[in-house]
Amino acid sequence: MKLKTSVTLSEETVQAIEEVAGPGANRSRVIEDAVVEYIERRRRDRRDQRDLEILNRNAEALNREVEDVLRYQAEP
């Protein structure tokens, strides 16, 4: 379901949207695509930040585990 909303954009932004959309294209579609891409990027960035915090919190233990595993590997 689509909802109607109103946003205020600068003239330059509207012109850029029209350039991207092309003649006769749907500006709303361009704006929606841009917003969806932005939201996905923000979600991915937050997830990556959480993952990095988890890795950093556990870095010492993970490094010890890797060192232990490497000791069991055969030398060339």
C-alpha positions as semicolon CSV with decimal commas, in nm:
position;residue;x (nm);y (nm);z (nm)
1;M;0,000;0,000;0,000
2;K;0,133;0,343;-0,089
3;L;0,087;0,643;0,138
4;K;0,092;1,000;0,019
5;T;0,332;1,233;0,196
6;S;0,473;1,576;0,139
7;V;0,836;1,682;0,149
8;T;1,001;2,012;0,074
9;L;1,309;1,993;-0,147
10;S;1,538;2,257;-0,287
11;E;1,500;2,351;-0,651
12;E;1,844;2,207;-0,721
13;T;1,746;1,872;-0,568
14;V;1,427;1,854;-0,773
15;Q;1,624;1,932;-1,089
16;A;1,873;1,657;-1,007
17;I;1,586;1,413;-0,948
18;E;1,436;1,505;-1,284
19;E;1,773;1,452;-1,453
20;V;1,805;1,105;-1,298
21;A;1,443;1,015;-1,368
22;G;1,452;1,123;-1,730
23;P;1,173;1,271;-1,938
24;G;0,826;1,152;-1,846
25;A;0,959;0,942;-1,558
26;N;0,817;0,922;-1,210
27;R;0,998;1,149;-0,960
28;S;0,826;0,973;-0,671
29;R;0,982;0,644;-0,782
30;V;1,330;0,798;-0,792
31;I;1,283;0,944;-0,445
32;E;1,146;0,616;-0,307
33;D;1,437;0,420;-0,455
34;A;1,683;0,665;-0,300
35;V;1,518;0,647;0,042
36;V;1,506;0,266;0,035
37;E;1,876;0,252;-0,061
38;Y;1,960;0,496;0,219
39;I;1,765;0,296;0,477
40;E;1,931;-0,030;0,369
41;R;2,275;0,133;0,392
42;R;2,201;0,270;0,740
43;R;2,079;-0,072;0,858
44;R;2,387;-0,241;0,715
45;D;2,614;0,018;0,879
46;R;2,445;-0,036;1,219
47;R;2,475;-0,414;1,180
48;D;2,841;-0,383;1,084
49;Q;2,904;-0,158;1,384
50;R;2,740;-0,409;1,619
51;D;2,947;-0,691;1,465
52;L;3,266;-0,490;1,509
53;E;3,182;-0,420;1,873
54;I;3,124;-0,793;1,932
55;L;3,453;-0,882;1,765
56;N;3,641;-0,618;1,961
57;R;3,490;-0,736;2,290
58;N;3,600;-1,091;2,213
59;A;3,926;-1,019;2,030
60;E;4,158;-1,152;2,299
61;A;3,977;-1,483;2,333
62;L;3,946;-1,521;1,956
63;N;4,316;-1,452;1,907
64;R;4,411;-1,707;2,174
65;E;4,191;-1,965;2,002
66;V;4,352;-1,897;1,664
67;E;4,699;-1,927;1,814
68;D;4,602;-2,258;1,970
69;V;4,472;-2,394;1,639
70;L;4,781;-2,277;1,454
71;R;5,007;-2,470;1,691
72;Y;4,846;-2,794;1,570
73;Q;4,906;-2,724;1,203
74;A;5,191;-2,911;1,035
75;E;5,497;-2,715;0,938
76;P;5,584;-2,720;0,565
